[in-house]
Amino acid sequence: MKIAVIGAGIVGLSTANWLKNYGQETVLFDMHEPGSQTSFGNAGTYAQYANIPTNSPSFLYLFPYLLLNRNSPLFIQTFHIPKLIPWLFQFLKNSKRDKVNDTSNKLTSLLKLIEEGYADLFKDAKCYDYLTREAVLYVWSNKFFYNAAKKDFAKRTETGSEITILNKDQISDLEPNINNIFCGGALFEGSYFANNPKKVSESLFNLFLSKGGLFKKEEVLDIIQEGNQISLKTNESTEQFDKIVICAGIWSKNITSKIEENVPLEAERGYHLMYPELIHTIKRPISWQERGLYFTPMSNGLRTAGTVEFAGLSPKKNQRVINFLDRSTRSVFKNAESPSESWLGYRPSTPDSIPVIGQSEKNPYIYFCFGHQHVGWTLGGISGKLIAQKMSTNKTDLDLSPFSIKRFIK
Ligand SMILES: Cc1cc2nc3c(=O)[nH]c(=O)nc-3n(C[C@H](O)[C@H](O)[C@H](O)COP(=O)(O)OP(=O)(O)OC[C@H]3O[C@@H](n4cnc5c(N)ncnc54)[C@H](O)[C@@H]3O)c2cc1C
């Protein structure tokens, strides 16, 4: 079969590689360099334990606090509120206990399989230099939030993660170079991280090319269906395919709307700052939970990454968010200088925190793999494997019905 993959972020790169593994003639489309958008600037963690969605019962009563507190990681631009309301309403509806348990179970089913999605790709791409096998550390500076978070630890272990609980001294033993303002922590044993997400994406791209995959640096403008024929119209050409899979992150909704399948995808904007002088200061990603951010020891310096800002797809950075990240970094790393770089990315988020993986309801030749919100770097491999299985053999290692677009189509 001749298959088009739209989007060369971590999800599209994984999908394209798995399609080649299943013997398909595969063409990958992106108007940017592979791995250069949201997948470029994340915190790099392979977060198997991340089965607790951001919409949770506590989110309902914490919402006013998150909006008003100076040190909250949530930012909402007033100009975007009218557009945000329908999505936010659904997001809040999904914050009820029974709904959150259901979301968590669905995420768990995917997270349990992350190694099945990545092990072969990483081995074949020979990208081990860009992966560091040090466990991710969560820390809390406030006892109230720490005790609240502990209630979720048992649920998190259902993904196969083991958690070691740490007191303040044990945090210092692990990470002696931080200003230890934390009261407790949790170490997610067996988790690991990419010390250079860009290089990981590049390795997966080169692997795809080495398998005979074709890349076209073109923007997909439309999908054209005539009878049983399906074509992609790009800014340069129109080409016929047997099947098409949309892996375009936040921009997927622009393409699905062309086939009248509207998905409520919202950009949860996240930022990062780079501190080259803080290279080798810590050994593992440290996530300061109340601040919603990670400090990750990348190969070119310390990266402070996180926050959620609702402001649509505008490329304009918000200096308040940058100041918040910088202030947070300085309170933990006394030697921090001015950041050398700031970056803004767009997490592709559904209001139920579950990705869309499966076949179109309207057109059997079109498939979807997007909406991975805060955990796309972790879930890219397995999502790509599952959708490639579905497209190639119609048999999947995991039942994909919970991830169907059906839930959004009236
Ligand atoms: C600050 C921050 C920290 C994060 N940390 C983590 C983490 O530690 N762990 C984790 O698991 N996840 C993390 N994430 C989330 C993760 O980065 C995303 O979920 C993931 O990168 C999404 O990948 P993607 O391939 O779906 O999208 P993208 O990487 O955005 O790729 C989509 C691609 O589609 C292309 N495209 C769009 N429209 C078209 C078109 N019309 N034609 C052709 N191509 C098109 C784009 O150019 C782009 O290259 C973080 C995100 C942020 C912002």
The ligand as a MOL file (V3000), in Angstrom:
LIG
                    3D

  0  0  0     0  0            999 V3000
M  V30 BEGIN CTAB
M  V30 COUNTS 53 58 0 0 0
M  V30 BEGIN ATOM
M  V30 1 C 7.0600 22.6270 27.4540 0
M  V30 2 C 6.6550 21.2270 27.0700 0
M  V30 3 C 7.1920 20.1500 27.7720 0
M  V30 4 C 6.8080 18.8460 27.4440 0
M  V30 5 N 7.4040 17.7950 28.0820 0
M  V30 6 C 7.0620 16.5100 27.7700 0
M  V30 7 C 7.6980 15.4020 28.4030 0
M  V30 8 O 8.6200 15.5670 29.2210 0
M  V30 9 N 7.2790 14.1570 28.0960 0
M  V30 10 C 6.2690 13.9360 27.1820 0
M  V30 11 O 5.9090 12.7820 26.9560 0
M  V30 12 N 5.7030 14.9520 26.5010 0
M  V30 13 C 6.0560 16.2420 26.7810 0
M  V30 14 N 5.4740 17.2960 26.1180 0
M  V30 15 C 4.4320 17.0050 25.1100 0
M  V30 16 C 5.0310 16.5870 23.7700 0
M  V30 17 O 6.1030 17.4330 23.4300 0
M  V30 18 C 3.9520 16.6410 22.6790 0
M  V30 19 O 2.8200 15.9150 23.0710 0
M  V30 20 C 4.4970 16.0250 21.3720 0
M  V30 21 O 5.6980 16.6490 20.9920 0
M  V30 22 C 3.4810 16.1510 20.2470 0
M  V30 23 O 4.0740 15.5580 19.1120 0
M  V30 24 P 3.3600 15.5810 17.6990 0
M  V30 25 O 4.1830 14.7800 16.7700 0
M  V30 26 O 1.9240 15.2120 17.8790 0
M  V30 27 O 3.3340 17.1430 17.3030 0
M  V30 28 P 4.5010 18.0850 16.6920 0
M  V30 29 O 5.8160 17.7690 17.2530 0
M  V30 30 O 4.0060 19.4770 16.8400 0
M  V30 31 O 4.5270 17.6850 15.1680 0
M  V30 32 C 3.4690 17.9880 14.2820 0
M  V30 33 C 4.0800 18.2280 12.9120 0
M  V30 34 O 3.0240 18.3730 11.9500 0
M  V30 35 C 3.4730 19.3050 11.0010 0
M  V30 36 N 2.3140 19.8310 10.2660 0
M  V30 37 C 1.2980 20.5650 10.7630 0
M  V30 38 N 0.4140 20.8890 9.7830 0
M  V30 39 C 0.8980 20.3460 8.6390 0
M  V30 40 C 0.4630 20.3560 7.2840 0
M  V30 41 N -0.6710 20.9680 6.9390 0
M  V30 42 N 1.2250 19.7330 6.3690 0
M  V30 43 C 2.3600 19.1010 6.7070 0
M  V30 44 N 2.8300 19.0500 7.9830 0
M  V30 45 C 2.0990 19.6740 8.9390 0
M  V30 46 C 4.1750 20.3750 11.8420 0
M  V30 47 O 5.0400 21.1680 11.0390 0
M  V30 48 C 4.9030 19.5100 12.8600 0
M  V30 49 O 6.2220 19.2140 12.4690 0
M  V30 50 C 5.8560 18.6130 26.4160 0
M  V30 51 C 5.3400 19.7040 25.6890 0
M  V30 52 C 5.7470 21.0010 25.9970 0
M  V30 53 C 5.2090 22.1330 25.1940 0
M  V30 END ATOM
M  V30 BEGIN BOND
M  V30 1 1 1 2
M  V30 2 1 2 3
M  V30 3 2 2 52
M  V30 4 2 3 4
M  V30 5 1 4 5
M  V30 6 1 4 50
M  V30 7 2 5 6
M  V30 8 1 6 7
M  V30 9 1 6 13
M  V30 10 2 7 8
M  V30 11 1 7 9
M  V30 12 1 9 10
M  V30 13 2 10 11
M  V30 14 1 10 12
M  V30 15 2 12 13
M  V30 16 1 13 14
M  V30 17 1 14 15
M  V30 18 1 14 50
M  V30 19 1 15 16
M  V30 20 1 16 17
M  V30 21 1 16 18
M  V30 22 1 18 19
M  V30 23 1 18 20
M  V30 24 1 20 21
M  V30 25 1 20 22
M  V30 26 1 22 23
M  V30 27 1 23 24
M  V30 28 2 24 25
M  V30 29 1 24 26
M  V30 30 1 24 27
M  V30 31 1 27 28
M  V30 32 2 28 29
M  V30 33 1 28 30
M  V30 34 1 28 31
M  V30 35 1 31 32
M  V30 36 1 32 33
M  V30 37 1 33 34
M  V30 38 1 33 48
M  V30 39 1 34 35
M  V30 40 1 35 36
M  V30 41 1 35 46
M  V30 42 1 36 37
M  V30 43 1 36 45
M  V30 44 2 37 38
M  V30 45 1 38 39
M  V30 46 1 39 40
M  V30 47 2 39 45
M  V30 48 1 40 41
M  V30 49 2 40 42
M  V30 50 1 42 43
M  V30 51 2 43 44
M  V30 52 1 44 45
M  V30 53 1 46 47
M  V30 54 1 46 48
M  V30 55 1 48 49
M  V30 56 2 50 51
M  V30 57 1 51 52
M  V30 58 1 52 53
M  V30 END BOND
M  V30 END CTAB
M  END
